[in-house]
Amino acid sequence: MIDFHKRIWFRAAAIGILAAAVMVGCGKKEEPKPAPVAEVPKPEPLKIAFAYVGPVGDGGWTFAHDNARKAIEAEFGDKVKTSFIENVSESADAERNFRDMVSQGNKLIFGTTFGYMEPMLKVAADSKDVKFEHATGYKQAENMRTYDSRTYEGAYMAGVIAGKMTKTNTLGVVASIPIPEVVRNINSFTLGAQSVNPKIKTKVVWVNEWFNPPKETEAATSLINSGADILFQNTDSAAVLKTAEAKGKRAFGWDSDMTAYGPKAHLASSVINWAPYYIKATREALEGKWTGGAAVWWGVKEGAIDIVSIADDVPADTKAKVDEVKAGLKDGSFVIWKGPLMDNAGKTLLKKDEVADDKFLGGLNTYVKGVEGKVPGSDKK
């Protein structure tokens, strides 16, 4: 009986302990699970579009702009998405392309030639949420600004080399379109040459296009036939340098390093580096600091202009002179456009010690002394 009662007691105790455990377990609060962390959506990349007047493979102007576009991608990675359209003519076609760029969601648009100014202004007026950048122009708007490079500085340095290397004292320039930018470059090239050789004369042939290799070739041939032994250009292809190579003359690259197109003829290349400005403009757009209605004009000082790949046969003293000019342009101690300076009709352009301001340089429509002929569309002789 005792064993029986003990068994009953032990069983009851075990049931009590189990029940108590169950009660304790039921009374314990369950720890809440942490809420899932919501993923922050990745910002959409800034869409940037470029309109090019020529092909990206022109070896010159458009090639330089496209290199800068690639520099934007390298700098900002997946924060940006760039695209371009090449061979956009300076006509109603430009407006159509700008509107198409807007419709595709681009919020920063670069137009890379002078003739895009009016079409871009029209599209900017209808697209206030888009930022527009126009190269080499002079009109701005609330959401449109202009940028340019002081190409005349590179032209002057090329002229220093040409003035020392010519044997005929006759230089030739293949010119594109008669706007102040191009006239300024022709004059600066001539002034650079005259700074080391006062006997210099410059002949000019206009092709009235930025990019037309056959016309550029024809113009270069004409200049060589008229006595020019060194050629300069303000056109976008390498045709002038190629022609000089074929004819046994010398020439310069323009906008980009063109050495490879005529290694025997090549004296140096005056190049533009658009990357510093393009990166600056893109960063401002990304950070909400971009403002319209402004204009910038960068040169040697800002790293936008340089002269590179000077030929081995250029004398050491000439290279030293170029370096001196470059250093002076960089620190502001040297000024290209300083009087006394006359035009080729004997009229005073700048008085003694007078320094040209940007307004003067932006409105040039006459040749300096030493350049033959007159600027097309100008009544000055």
Residue, then its C-alpha position, 0 to 999 in steps of 0.5 A: m500500500i505504501d508503495f502504491h501511495k508513493r507512486i501516486w504522490f510522485r505522479a502528482a508531483a510530476i504533473g504539478i511541476l509540468a503544469a507549472a512549467v507550462m504556465v511559466g512558458c505561457g506567461k513569457k513574452e515573445e521577443p518581437k522580430p526586428a522590422p525589415v530594413a527598407e532598401v533606399p532606392k538608388p538615385e537615377p543617373l543624370k542624363i547628359a546629351f551632346a550634339y556634335v557638328g562633325p563625326v567623333g572620328d574627325g581627329g580634331w574638334t569633335f574628337a576633343h569634345d568626345n574625349a571630354r564626354k568620356a572623362i565625365e563618365a570616368e569621373f562620375g561613373d554610374k551617377v551619370k549616363t551620357s549620349f551623343i548625336e554626331n553630324v548635327s548640322e547648324s540648321a533647323d536640324a539642330e533644334r529638332n535634335f535638341r528637342d529630341m534630347v529633352s524628350q528622352g529625359n536628358k537634363l544637361i545638354f551640351g551644344t558644341t558649335f557656334g551655329y547651335m546658339e539660336p536653336m538652343l535658345k528656342v528649345a531652352a525657352d520651352s524646357k525650363d527644367v533642363k540645363f543647356e550649355h552652348a560652346t563658343g556662343y555669346k547669348q545666355a538665358e536663365n537655363m542656358r550658359t556659354y563656354d569657350s576656350r581661348t584657342y587663340e592662345g594655342a594659335y599664337m604659340a603655333g605661330v611662334i614655331a611657324g615664324k622660325m621654321t618657314k623658309t618662304n616667310t609665307l604662311g597659309v591658313v585654311a579657315s572655316i567660317p568668318i566669325p570673330e573666333v576664327v578671325r582671332n585665331i588667324n590674327s593670333f597665329t600671324l602675331g605669334a609668327q611675327s614676334v620672331n620673324p617680322k617678314i611674315k605674311t599670311k594667306v587665307v583660304w575660306v572653306n565656309e564649313w567646319f568639317n569638309p575634308p575635300k574642301e580643306t584639301e583643296a584649300a591647302t593645295s591652293l595655299i601651297n601653290s601660292g607659296a605657303d610652306i607652313l599651313f595652319q587651320n581652323t577646320d575640324s579634320a586632319a586634311v590640311l596636315k595630310t595635304a602638307e605631308a603629301k606635298g612635302k610641306r609642314a603643318f599643325g594639328w588643331d584641337s587634338d593631337m594630329t601627329a599620327y595623320g602626318p608625322k613628317a609634316h607635323l610641327a606641333s598640335s594646338v589642343i583643347n582640353w574640354a574635360p575640366y569644364y565639362i566635369k565642373a558643369t556636371r558636378e554643379a548639376l549633380e550637386g544642385k549648384w548649376t546656374g544659367g545666364a553665365a559665360v566662361w572663357w578658359g585658356v592656358k591658365e585653366g588647363a584648357i589650351d596647350i601646344v603638344s608634340i612639338a617636332d624634334d627638328v624645331p630648334a631648342d631656342t624656339k621651344a624655349k620661347v614657346d615655353e616662355v609664352k606658355a608660362g606667361l599666359k598661365d601666370g598672366s605676365f604675358v598678353i598676346w593682344k597688346g598695342p601698338l597694333m595695326d590692321n592690314a589697312g593701316k588703321t590702329l587697332l590698339k594704341k601703345d601699351e593698350v591691352a585688348d579686353d574680351k569685348f574687343l576680342g569677341g568682336l574682331n572682324t578685320y585682319v592684323k597687318g601681315v594678313e592678306g585680303k579681307v574678312p568675308g562679309s566685312d567692308k574693311k580692306 
